[in-house]
Amino acid sequence: MRDRFRLFRFWQFWRDQGGASAVEFALIAPLLFGLLLGIIQYGSLFFIQARMTDTARDTARRLAVGDFADEHEAAAYAASQLAQWSNSFSATATLPVPPDHDVEVKLSVPKREVAWINLVGIGMDGDLHAEFHMLKE
């Protein structure tokens, strides 16, 4: 009789659904949080890349129309536009040398320096690059 009661309690415990959702959440939560952090990390890199491209285009346009006195002033302007994210941006601006007619602006920064969250760590080697060419007017 006592064995039947234990067996009954075991099956009653086995069928009990109380706490199942907490266990399921505990199993799935690390995966969901890792996915969320990865989205934030790579989203921040895409945002910075777009900002770098916009800055390179703006700097090249200003250099092409003569708003800057020389290449160094243009490079300083580009770096200052991106300084709120990191001081590690390297910027170069080049005026055309005949027979070329294009102004060139290049920006780069290490990915690890500008990612908002660097907890995932995968794919964070290397640099982000932006380059823009514009015809000198």
C-alpha positions in Angstrom: 0.0 0.0 0.0 2.8 2.3 0.9 4.6 1.6 -2.4 1.4 2.5 -4.3 1.1 5.7 -2.4 4.7 6.6 -3.3 4.1 5.7 -6.9 0.9 7.8 -7.0 2.8 10.8 -5.5 5.6 10.3 -8.0 3.1 10.4 -10.9 1.3 13.4 -9.4 4.6 15.2 -9.1 5.5 14.2 -12.7 2.2 15.6 -14.1 2.4 18.8 -12.1 3.0 21.8 -14.4 3.8 24.3 -11.7 7.2 26.0 -12.4 7.5 24.6 -15.9 7.4 28.0 -17.5 10.2 29.2 -15.1 12.4 26.2 -16.1 11.7 26.8 -19.8 12.6 30.5 -19.4 15.8 29.6 -17.6 16.8 27.4 -20.5 15.9 29.9 -23.3 16.9 33.2 -21.6 20.7 32.9 -22.2 20.1 32.3 -25.9 17.6 35.2 -26.1 19.9 37.6 -24.2 22.9 36.6 -26.4 20.9 37.2 -29.5 19.8 40.6 -28.2 23.4 41.6 -27.3 24.6 40.5 -30.7 21.9 42.6 -32.5 22.8 45.6 -30.4 26.6 45.1 -31.0 26.4 44.6 -34.8 23.6 47.3 -35.1 26.0 49.8 -33.5 28.7 48.9 -36.0 26.2 49.4 -38.9 25.2 52.7 -37.4 28.9 53.9 -37.1 29.6 52.7 -40.6 26.7 54.8 -42.0 27.9 57.8 -40.0 31.4 57.4 -41.3 30.2 57.2 -44.9 28.1 60.4 -44.4 31.1 62.2 -42.8 33.4 61.1 -45.7 30.9 62.3 -48.2 30.4 65.7 -46.4 34.1 66.2 -46.0 34.8 65.3 -49.7 32.1 67.7 -50.8 33.5 70.5 -48.7 37.1 69.9 -49.9 35.9 69.7 -53.5 34.2 73.1 -53.4 37.0 74.8 -51.5 35.6 75.2 -48.0 38.8 73.9 -46.5 42.2 75.5 -47.0 44.1 72.3 -47.2 44.0 68.5 -46.7 44.9 68.6 -43.1 42.0 70.9 -42.2 39.6 68.5 -44.0 41.0 65.5 -42.2 40.7 67.3 -38.8 37.1 68.2 -39.7 36.3 64.6 -40.5 37.9 63.3 -37.3 36.1 66.0 -35.2 32.7 65.0 -36.7 33.2 61.4 -35.4 35.0 62.2 -32.1 31.9 61.7 -30.0 32.2 57.9 -30.6 35.9 57.5 -30.3 39.2 59.3 -30.6 40.6 56.4 -32.6 39.3 57.5 -36.0 42.0 58.1 -38.5 41.1 60.4 -41.4 43.0 61.3 -44.5 41.9 63.7 -47.2 43.7 64.0 -50.5 43.4 66.7 -53.2 43.7 65.5 -56.8 47.1 65.4 -58.5 46.9 65.8 -62.3 45.8 63.9 -64.3 43.4 62.8 -61.5 40.3 65.0 -60.8 39.0 63.3 -57.7 39.1 64.5 -54.1 39.5 61.4 -51.8 38.5 61.1 -48.1 39.3 57.9 -46.2 38.2 57.1 -42.6 39.0 54.1 -40.5 38.5 53.0 -36.9 39.0 49.7 -35.0 35.7 47.9 -34.5 36.5 47.2 -30.9 36.7 51.0 -30.2 33.2 51.9 -31.5 31.0 48.9 -30.7 28.5 50.0 -28.0 28.5 46.5 -26.5 31.4 44.2 -27.0 30.2 41.1 -25.0 29.8 38.8 -27.9 33.3 39.4 -29.3 32.8 37.4 -32.5 33.7 39.4 -35.6 35.3 42.3 -33.8 38.7 41.9 -35.4 39.8 44.5 -38.0 38.6 48.0 -38.8 35.7 49.8 -40.2 36.5 51.7 -43.4 34.7 54.4 -45.3 36.0 56.0 -48.5 34.5 58.6 -50.7 35.7 60.2 -54.0 34.3 63.4 -55.5 35.1 65.4 -58.6 36.9 68.6 -57.7 35.0 71.6 -58.9 
